[in-house]
Amino acid sequence: MTSSNSNSKNNMSIEEQAHNLRLADGDLHAEAQYQPNASTNSNHDNNSTPTTTTTTTTTRTYPYRFIPLCMGGNTHMVSTASRALLQQEVSLQDLQTMTELFYEKAFQDPTLDQFIRAHEDPHGARFAKWIHQKLSGSSVWDADRRLRDKTPVLVAGGRHAIVVHDRSSAHAAAWHSPKRPRHSVGRHFQLDECRVWMRLHFWALRESGLLQKSPTFADYYVRFIGHFVRVYERLAPAFARDSFRWSANANNIRRYLKAGRRMKDVLGLSPTKAMKQIPMQEYQDPEWPYHQTPPTENSETDDDDEKNGAATSAWA
């Protein structure tokens, strides 16, 4: 980035940055419009009643089946299959168990915690509702947004304030978090930070029991995150499968904890060096995560989860 472009970004208000991000991303733009039943994709089920399943986590294990991401242009859409997945296998409580586990880890991670202004906000509940709405077509996240406190929060060392009411404004607030070093305030998420985020999130997915309960959901969800992480950093989707595999190896977690919860193997790496850490077929596959049929071969991985009889196309 040239110095003139950098200065232009710095001179832009935080609200303007959030607005521009919203306009530049199809999913963020769609979320800004309250249209819970809207669809531009023929695979989207526009007749079913949105579910708000709230059953508790069970120990039942469901058989694996491949569910492709349903897209309307560049925007993720609810499909009949993803809606059924939330109705039949994964509850809102299941999702919140996963997201609360993630935030427990993120709060302790020095790389991620600097982006989180306040621990007392209901981050886990909001994240779970967003996932639920994205997959089922429910309106639980929209309902939550309508009830949020609209009081502006201080960011950027107290020099600015912003109303955090959707993902775009939340991203902008994170870039300008008062917990970030002054020289980093306003800088957008980098590839290494995205990899840390995904590793911790998929670790939480494992710990929640959802991988065992619904391998279909786990497979879909890795690809789902692979799609949505692009708004953070355009190169990040290629690292989603590697980030999922990371937590399958207990040695990786032990090294992470021993290093003070810093992922020294990825922090500070250039994109070129980072690419060398993942299989070539994963950074040279422009179609992933949008494949419409299951892959025919598994990737090279020693993940024991793949020995349970379930297909694992998310990381193949």
N, C-alpha and C positions, 0 to 999 in steps of 0.2 A: 504494500500500500504506500502511495506517495504521501509526502508530508501534507500536501494540500488536501488530499482526500481525508487524511486523519484529522486535520483541523476542522474540515467540514462536518465530520461526524461528531467531534467534540462540541461544536457550536450548535448542533441540533439538540432541541429539547428532548428529554427522556420520553415524553408523550409522543413526539414526532418519530422517535426511533421505534417505539412500540407500534405506531400506526404504519410505518413503512414496512416493518416486519410482517404485520398482518396482511398487508396488500401483496407482499411478495410470495406468500405461502398459501396454497390453495386450502389446506386444512385449517389454518388459522383464520383465513377469511371466512370459510364456511361456519366455523365455530362462533364467529362474531354475529352471525345471523341466527335468530331464534327460529329454526325450522326443524323441529325434531323428527318430522316424518318426510322431509324432502329427499328426493332421489333423482339422480341424473344417470343411473346405471340400471340396465335391465335385470341384472342379477340381484338387485336390492329388493327385499321383500317389503312392499309398501302397504300391505294389507294386514299384516299381523299386528297384534297389540303389543307395544313395547313392554318388556318384562322389567320388573324391579325386584328380582329374586333376592331374598334376604335369609335364606336357610343357612344354617351353620355348617362349618367344615365337617365332612365325613371322611371315613377311611376307605370308602369304596373306590375302586380303580376302574376306569372306563377304558374300553379298547380304543386304540389309535385309529384315526382316519385323517387323511390329508384335506385341509380346507385352504384353498387359495385366498389371498387377499383380494377383496373386491374393490376395484378402483373406478372412480368417475373422473376421467382425466388424470390429474395428479392428486386427487383427493381420495382418501380412504372412505369407503362406504360400508354401511351395514349390509350383510347378506343374509339370506335365509339360513345358511349354515352357521354363520357366526352368532346369529340371534339364538338359534337352537342350542349352541354350545353354552351360552349363558343361562338359558332356561333349564337345561338338563344336567349340566356337569359342574359349572363354576358359579358360585353365588357372589353377591356383592361382599359378603363377609369374607369369603375366600380371598377376594382381591385385596380387601383392606388388610387382612393378615399379612399378605405379601408386601404391600406398600408401607405398612408400619415397620416391618422388619427392615425394609430398605432405608427408611429415614433414620432408624436407630443406628445403622451403619454410617449413613451420610453425615450425621451430626458429629460422629467421632473421627471422620476423615478430614484431615486438614486441607486437602485439595478441594473437596466439595463444600465443606461447611462454610467457607468464606463467601459462597454464593447465597447462603441461606440467612436472611436477615433476622428471623426470629424463630426459635424452636417451638414456641408455644402455639403458633398457628397450626390449624388442623391439616397439615400437609398430606398425611397418609390418607385421611378420609377423602380429601378432594381428589387426590390422584386416583384412588380406587373408583370414585364416581365417574371420573373422566373416562377411564378404561371401560367401565360398564356401559356408559352411553355410547362410546365409539363402537363397541362390538354388538350391543343388543338393540340400539335404537331407543332406549329409555331416555327420560329427560332428567335423571337424577342430578347430573352435573349442572344443567341449566337452572334447575330449581335451587341448587346450592349457590350458584352465582347471584341469583336475584336476592338472596338473603344476606349476602356478604356485607360487612362493614365497608362503607364507601369513604371512610376517613383516609385522606392521603397519608402515606407513610414516608418517613424521611429516609433518603438514600444519599449516596455519594458524600459521605461524611457529614450529613446534615445540611448540605448545600442545596439540595433539591428535594421535592416531594412528588409522589405519584400515587394515583389510585390503582391498586392491584385488583383487577376484576376478571381477567381472562389470561390465557397462556401468553399472549403477546406482551401484556403489561407485566406479567410475572417474569418473563425473560429479561425485559428491560430493567426491571428492579434488581434482578440477580446480577446483571452486568455492572450495575452501579451500587451494589451492596455496600453498606457502611463497614462491613468486616473485611473488605478487600484492601490490599495495600494501595496507597494513593496513586502510585504509578500504574496500577492495573485497573483502576476504576473506569468503567465504560468499555473495556476490552471484551469482545465477544468470546464465547466458548471456543476452546481450541481442541484439536483432535485428541491430544493426550487426556484432557479433562473429560471428553466424551467417552473415552475408553474406560476411565476410572468409573464414571457414572454407570455404564453398561455392566461392567464387571460386578459392581456392588449390587446392582438391581437384579441381575440374573442369579447371584448368590442368594439373595432374598427369595427369589422364585424357588430355588431348590429347598431352602430351609422351610418355606411355607407348606411344603408337601404337595403343591400343585403339580409338580413334575410327575410325581407318582400317581396322583389322583386322576389327572387328565393330561396324558402326553399329547393329546390333540391340541389342547390349549397351549401347552408349553411350546410346541412346534409353531403354532400360529403366532404366539406372542413374541418369539424371537424375531420373526419376520415383520411383525407389526412394529416393534421397536426399531428394526432396521429401516423401515419407512420413515418413521417420525423423527428419528435422530438426525435426519438430513437437514432439518431446520437449524440445528446447532452448528453442524459442520458438514460440508458436502461429501467429504471423504469417509465420514464415520460409518455409513451403512456397511461397508466392506468388512468392518471389524466386529460386527454384531455376533457372528458365529464364534469367532475366536474369544470374544468376551464371555459368551455363554460357557465355552469349554473351560475357561480359566478356573472357575469355582468347583469343577469336578475333581480337581487335583488338590488334595489336602495340603500338599507341600507349598503350593502357591499361597494359600491362605496363611500358613504358618510364617512364610517369609514376609508377607504383607504385615502381619501383626508385629513381627519382630522388628521390622523397619519403622515402627511407630505409625503404622497405618498409612504409609506412603508407598505408592507403586513405582519403585525406582526403575523398574524395567521398561516403563513407558513414559514417565514424566520427562518432558524436555526433548523428546525425540522429534526429529524432523519427519515430515510425512514420508520421505524416501526411506529413511531408516525404519520407520514403523511398518511400511509395506513389506519389508524383508522378514518381519516376524510372523506373517500369516501366509497360508498356502497361496500359491500363485493363482490357482483357479478361483479363489475367493475375491481377489482384487481385480481380476480380469473378467468377471461375470457381470455385465451391465444389466442383465435381466433380473438378478436376485434383488429384492425379495418378491418379485412379481410373477414368478413361474406359476403357471396355471395347472401343471401336473406334477406329481411327485418326482423327485430325481430318481434316476435308475441306479446310482452308485452312492455309497456313503463316503464322506470325506475321511482323510487320514486322521483318526483320533483314537485315543485310548480311553474314551469316556465310558465308564462302566454302565452308565444309564442306558446305553444302546444295546446292552445285553439282556434287557428285560422283555424282549419280544416285540417291542413297539418300534414302528418306523420313526426315523428322526430326521425329517427332511429339512428342518430349520437349520441344522448345522451340517448339512450335506451339500 
